[in-house]
Amino acid sequence: MKTRIQPCMFMLFMALCPFALTAQTNVAMGKTAKQSSTKYDQNGAASNAVDGKTTGAWAGANNTITHTNDQDDPWWEVDLGGVYDISKIEIWNRTDECCWNRLQNFYVMVSESPISANSTSQNQYDAGPHAFTTSGHPSMILNSNKNGRYVRIFISGKNKVLSLAEVQVYAKPAAATSPAIVFEHTNYGGKSMDLVEGMNTGPLKIGNDAVSSLKVQKGWRVILYENAPGTGKELVLTADTPDLVKLNFNDITSNIKVEKIPNGIYSEGDMHPCGGTVISVDASGKNGVIAATKDLNEENITKTIEAAKALGKGWGLPNQQTVELMYKDYQGSNKLGLQNGWYWTSNQVSNGYWAAQNFSDGIIANRFSGERQYCRPVLSFNPSTTCESKATR
């Protein structure tokens, strides 16, 4: 069913819920797209409909419009990379007088699983057929609510050409139905596998040594194992992780353990909601230290301190003991992704000199404050810590 909101009702809605529409973003832009056939090579490529350009006029070598061959039931499809709760699809048509009227008798399909064939009755986003009636209206908006990962547009009929200027899919991530999901590619792309509580043993559904990203529901802990549990490398995660490459754990997982964690209880290696990795924690699991997910590399100690504070309340330089913990991690799995170089500590040894540790050999020495060195900011946490962090998650 198409939804139309009267102006007065819309104004009242926005006044009471100003956040409601901003939560929806175009999740199709830049995603992987394909079509039943392609004419004019890259000038008619499927990716032209997810490049962010809505221009409807054909522009030759600078074209941003898709184009299939003349064929029966041509289709175009985008893989959103994950399942989303889709609230709106906006379709931008060609505006050339020669060709705008090609987009007639078309249907829009949405599915959580790959679409194997066109259908005028199955997986419909908004009951079709649909049609553009004039070149003066370059786009059409379809409003509905349906979970899906794959969006397909097709024209039903013989000897048809499908051209699209842009397809925008407005959605938010669908509510998770399992405690965690692993994905074949980074940024939640490719094949996926829902995990269950307990041990998920190999061979994994998406293949062993094939996990590159994962999503974790709040209150759950996921432990990735390189080999059988207790052997090989392992990585503990408690938050969505879009890129395991950065954690040196890409494409090596063969077994996965999923377990509930008590509210507010953390272990070393957990991702903390304030935006970093827990690198030390006391016996209660409630008090510890978080390391940010990225290094600072400012030109001197003064700018390093300023950059650390800019991450949010409580963030700062690590003391020498904490830097030594980072060095041990660097020598092992390096789940923090640390560099081979000097790292500042918070210890000012004299006017103009601060203690730093060299991760290439473990040496601790006094370095001139005007030098450029690495720094991994830290934050101490406890049950009352309020996250006001700008640290990259």
Secondary structure, 3 states (H helix, E strand, C coil): CCCCCCHHHHHHHHHHCCCCCCCCEECCCCCEEEECCCCCHHHHCHHHHHCCCCCCCCCHHHCCCCCCCCECCCEEEEEEEEEEEEEEEEEECCCCCCCHHHCCCEEEEEECCCCCCCCCCCCECCCCCECCCCCCCCEEEEEEEEEEEEEEEEECCCCECCCCCEEEEEEEECCCCCCEEEEEEHHHEEEEEEECCEEECCCCCCCCCCCCEEEECCCEEEEEECCCCCCCCEEEECCCECCHHHHCCCCCCCEEEEEECCCCCCCCCCEECCCEEEEEECCCCCCEEEEECCCECCCCHHHHHHHHHCCCCCCECCCHHHHHHHHHHHHCCCCCCCCCCEEEEEEEEECCEEEEEECCCCCEEEEECCCCCEECCEEEECCCCCCCCCCCC
